[in-house]
Amino acid sequence: MDGENARWLDRASGAVESRLNQLGTRYLRTLVSSFEERGRQAEAARAEAEAKAKTEPKAEAKAEPKTEPGQPPDPTPPPPAKP
């Protein structure tokens, strides 16, 4: 890095450091509060999705025909559904 770029980098880092010092802990408190709020929202959404999954009827899974690995699927159609 040449001298011109080094001086520019020193000035830029000094300006950033100065601004962060002016902001003080307020910036960090805001950052942490925002992070915690998003965490609470994500946890609430997860809990809501779990509760919804428990109350909704489960869709019946279709039975997939079993085949040996590397073998093509069985072309025989499944038996008709009982009325």
BAMI-795962 format. One record per atom (N, C-alpha, C): y, z, x; residue in one letter. Coordinates in steps of 0.2 Angstrom, whole numbers, plus 2048, in hexadecimal, padded with zeros to 3 digits. Each point is the difference from the previous one (the first is absolute). Example, Ala and Ser with C-alpha at 12.3 -4.5 7.8 and 13.67 -1.06 7.14 Angstrom:
+-----+-----+-----+---------+
|  yy |  zz |  xx | drenvex |
+-----+-----+-----+---------+
| 7E4 | 827 | 842 |       a |
| 806 | 800 | 7FC |       a |
| 806 | 800 | 804 |       a |
| 805 | 7FC | 7FE |       s |
| 806 | 801 | 804 |       s |
| 805 | 803 | 7FC |       s |
+-----+-----+-----+---------+
REM end
This chain:
+-----+-----+-----+---------+
|  yy |  zz |  xx | drenvex |
+-----+-----+-----+---------+
| 7FA | 800 | 804 |       m |
| 806 | 800 | 7FC |       m |
| 806 | 800 | 805 |       m |
| 805 | 7FC | 7FE |       d |
| 806 | 7FF | 804 |       d |
| 805 | 806 | 7FE |       d |
| 805 | 801 | 804 |       g |
| 805 | 805 | 7FF |       g |
| 803 | 7FF | 7FA |       g |
| 802 | 7FA | 7FE |       e |
| 804 | 7FF | 7F9 |       e |
| 7FB | 803 | 7FA |       e |
| 7FA | 7FE | 800 |       n |
| 7FB | 802 | 7FB |       n |
| 7FF | 807 | 800 |       n |
| 800 | 803 | 806 |       a |
| 7FE | 807 | 801 |       a |
| 806 | 804 | 7FD |       a |
| 806 | 7FE | 802 |       r |
| 806 | 803 | 7FD |       r |
| 801 | 800 | 7F8 |       r |
| 7FE | 7FA | 7FE |       w |
| 800 | 7FF | 7F8 |       w |
| 7FB | 805 | 7FD |       w |
| 7FA | 800 | 803 |       l |
| 7FB | 804 | 7FD |       l |
| 802 | 808 | 800 |       l |
| 803 | 802 | 806 |       d |
| 803 | 807 | 800 |       d |
| 805 | 801 | 7FB |       d |
| 805 | 7FB | 7FF |       r |
| 805 | 801 | 7FB |       r |
| 7FD | 801 | 7F9 |       r |
| 7FB | 7FB | 7FF |       a |
| 7FD | 800 | 7F9 |       a |
| 7FC | 806 | 7FF |       a |
| 7FC | 803 | 805 |       s |
| 7FC | 806 | 7FF |       s |
| 804 | 806 | 7FF |       s |
| 806 | 800 | 803 |       g |
| 805 | 805 | 800 |       g |
| 803 | 800 | 7F9 |       g |
| 801 | 7FA | 7FD |       a |
| 803 | 800 | 7F9 |       a |
| 7FB | 803 | 7FB |       a |
| 7FA | 7FE | 801 |       v |
| 7FB | 802 | 7FB |       v |
| 7FF | 807 | 801 |       v |
| 800 | 803 | 806 |       e |
| 7FF | 807 | 801 |       e |
| 806 | 804 | 7FD |       e |
| 806 | 7FD | 801 |       s |
| 806 | 804 | 7FD |       s |
| 800 | 800 | 7F9 |       s |
| 7FE | 7FA | 7FD |       r |
| 7FF | 800 | 7F8 |       r |
| 7FB | 805 | 7FD |       r |
| 7FA | 800 | 804 |       l |
| 7FB | 805 | 7FD |       l |
| 803 | 807 | 801 |       l |
| 803 | 801 | 805 |       n |
| 803 | 807 | 801 |       n |
| 805 | 802 | 7FB |       n |
| 804 | 7FB | 7FE |       q |
| 805 | 801 | 7FA |       q |
| 7FC | 801 | 7FA |       q |
| 7FB | 7FD | 7FF |       l |
| 7FC | 801 | 7FA |       l |
| 7FD | 806 | 800 |       l |
| 7FE | 803 | 805 |       g |
| 7FD | 806 | 801 |       g |
| 7F9 | 800 | 7FC |       g |
| 7FE | 806 | 7FE |       t |
| 7FA | 801 | 7FD |       t |
| 800 | 7FE | 7F8 |       t |
| 806 | 7FE | 7FE |       r |
| 801 | 7FD | 7F9 |       r |
| 7FB | 7FA | 7FF |       r |
| 801 | 7FC | 805 |       y |
| 7FC | 7FA | 800 |       y |
| 7F8 | 801 | 800 |       y |
| 7FE | 805 | 804 |       l |
| 7F9 | 801 | 800 |       l |
| 7FE | 804 | 7FA |       l |
| 804 | 804 | 7FD |       r |
| 7FE | 803 | 7FA |       r |
| 7FF | 7FB | 7FA |       r |
| 805 | 7FB | 800 |       t |
| 800 | 7FB | 7FB |       t |
| 7FA | 7FB | 801 |       t |
| 7FE | 7FF | 806 |       l |
| 7FA | 7FC | 802 |       l |
| 7FA | 803 | 7FE |       l |
| 7FF | 807 | 801 |       v |
| 7FA | 804 | 7FF |       v |
| 800 | 801 | 7F8 |       v |
| 805 | 801 | 7FD |       s |
| 800 | 801 | 7F9 |       s |
| 7FE | 7FA | 7FC |       s |
| 802 | 7FA | 802 |       s |
| 7FE | 7F9 | 7FE |       s |
| 7F9 | 7FF | 801 |       s |
| 7FD | 802 | 805 |       f |
| 7F9 | 7FF | 802 |       f |
| 7FC | 805 | 7FB |       f |
| 802 | 806 | 800 |       e |
| 7FD | 804 | 7FB |       e |
| 800 | 7FE | 7F9 |       e |
| 805 | 7FE | 7FE |       e |
| 801 | 7FD | 7F9 |       e |
| 7FB | 7FB | 7FF |       e |
| 800 | 7FB | 804 |       r |
| 7FB | 7FA | 7FF |       r |
| 7F9 | 803 | 801 |       r |
| 7FF | 805 | 804 |       g |
| 7F9 | 802 | 800 |       g |
| 7FE | 804 | 7F9 |       g |
| 805 | 803 | 7FD |       r |
| 7FE | 803 | 7F9 |       r |
| 7FF | 7FB | 7FB |       r |
| 804 | 7FB | 800 |       q |
| 800 | 7FA | 7FC |       q |
| 7F9 | 7FD | 800 |       q |
| 7FE | 7FF | 807 |       a |
| 7F9 | 7FC | 801 |       a |
| 7FB | 805 | 7FD |       a |
| 800 | 806 | 802 |       e |
| 7FB | 805 | 7FD |       e |
| 800 | 800 | 7F9 |       e |
| 805 | 800 | 7FC |       a |
| 800 | 800 | 7F9 |       a |
| 7FD | 7FA | 7FD |       a |
| 802 | 7FA | 803 |       a |
| 7FD | 7FA | 7FE |       a |
| 7F9 | 800 | 801 |       a |
| 7FD | 802 | 806 |       r |
| 7F9 | 801 | 801 |       r |
| 7FD | 804 | 7FB |       r |
| 802 | 806 | 7FE |       a |
| 7FE | 805 | 7FB |       a |
| 800 | 7FC | 7F9 |       a |
| 805 | 7FD | 7FF |       e |
| 800 | 7FC | 7F9 |       e |
| 7FB | 7FB | 800 |       e |
| 7FF | 7FC | 805 |       a |
| 7FB | 7FB | 800 |       a |
| 7F9 | 803 | 800 |       a |
| 7FF | 806 | 803 |       e |
| 7F9 | 803 | 7FF |       e |
| 7FF | 802 | 7F9 |       e |
| 805 | 803 | 7FD |       a |
| 7FF | 803 | 7F9 |       a |
| 7FF | 7FA | 7FB |       a |
| 804 | 7FB | 801 |       k |
| 7FF | 7FA | 7FC |       k |
| 7F9 | 7FD | 801 |       k |
| 7FD | 800 | 806 |       a |
| 7F9 | 7FD | 801 |       a |
| 7FB | 805 | 7FD |       a |
| 801 | 806 | 7FF |       k |
| 7FC | 805 | 7FD |       k |
| 800 | 7FF | 7F9 |       k |
| 805 | 7FE | 7FD |       t |
| 801 | 800 | 7F9 |       t |
| 7FE | 7F9 | 7FD |       t |
| 800 | 7FB | 804 |       e |
| 7FF | 7F9 | 7FD |       e |
| 7F8 | 7FF | 801 |       e |
| 7FE | 7FD | 7FB |       p |
| 7F8 | 7FE | 800 |       p |
| 7FF | 7FB | 806 |       p |
| 7FA | 802 | 803 |       k |
| 7FE | 7FC | 806 |       k |
| 7FD | 7F9 | 7FD |       k |
| 802 | 7FB | 803 |       a |
| 7FE | 7F9 | 7FF |       a |
| 7F8 | 800 | 802 |       a |
| 7FC | 7FD | 7FC |       e |
| 7F9 | 800 | 803 |       e |
| 800 | 7FB | 805 |       e |
| 7FD | 802 | 805 |       a |
| 7FF | 7FB | 806 |       a |
| 7FA | 7FB | 7FF |       a |
| 801 | 7FA | 801 |       k |
| 7FB | 7FB | 7FF |       k |
| 7FB | 801 | 806 |       k |
| 7F9 | 800 | 7FE |       a |
| 7FB | 801 | 805 |       a |
| 800 | 7F9 | 804 |       a |
| 801 | 800 | 806 |       e |
| 7FF | 7FA | 805 |       e |
| 7F9 | 800 | 802 |       e |
| 7FD | 7FA | 7FF |       p |
| 7F9 | 7FF | 802 |       p |
| 7FF | 801 | 808 |       p |
| 7FB | 804 | 801 |       k |
| 7FF | 801 | 807 |       k |
| 7FC | 7FB | 804 |       k |
| 803 | 7FE | 805 |       t |
| 7FD | 7FB | 804 |       t |
| 7FF | 802 | 808 |       t |
| 7FB | 7FD | 803 |       e |
| 800 | 802 | 807 |       e |
| 806 | 7FD | 804 |       e |
| 802 | 803 | 805 |       p |
| 805 | 7FE | 804 |       p |
| 7FE | 7F9 | 803 |       p |
| 805 | 7FB | 7FF |       g |
| 7FF | 7FA | 803 |       g |
| 7FD | 7FB | 7FB |       g |
| 7FE | 803 | 7FA |       q |
| 7FD | 7FB | 7FB |       q |
| 805 | 7FE | 7FB |       q |
| 7FF | 7FB | 7FD |       p |
| 805 | 7FE | 7FA |       p |
| 7FF | 804 | 7FA |       p |
| 805 | 801 | 7FC |       p |
| 7FF | 804 | 7FA |       p |
| 7FB | 7FC | 7FB |       p |
| 7FC | 804 | 7FC |       d |
| 7FB | 7FE | 7FB |       d |
| 804 | 7FC | 7FB |       d |
| 7FE | 7FA | 7FF |       p |
| 803 | 7FB | 7FB |       p |
| 7FE | 802 | 7F9 |       p |
| 7FB | 804 | 7FF |       t |
| 7FD | 802 | 7F9 |       t |
| 806 | 803 | 7FC |       t |
| 801 | 7FE | 7FA |       p |
| 806 | 803 | 7FC |       p |
| 7FD | 807 | 7FE |       p |
| 805 | 805 | 7FF |       p |
| 7FD | 806 | 7FD |       p |
| 7FE | 800 | 7F9 |       p |
| 7FC | 805 | 7FE |       p |
| 7FE | 7FF | 7F9 |       p |
| 805 | 801 | 7FB |       p |
| 800 | 7FD | 7FA |       p |
| 805 | 801 | 7FB |       p |
| 801 | 807 | 7FE |       p |
| 806 | 802 | 7FE |       a |
| 802 | 807 | 7FE |       a |
| 7FD | 801 | 7FA |       a |
| 7FD | 806 | 7FF |       k |
| 7FD | 802 | 7F9 |       k |
| 806 | 801 | 7FB |       k |
| 7FF | 7FE | 7FA |       p |
| 805 | 801 | 7FB |       p |
| 801 | 807 | 7FD |       p |
+-----+-----+-----+---------+
REM end
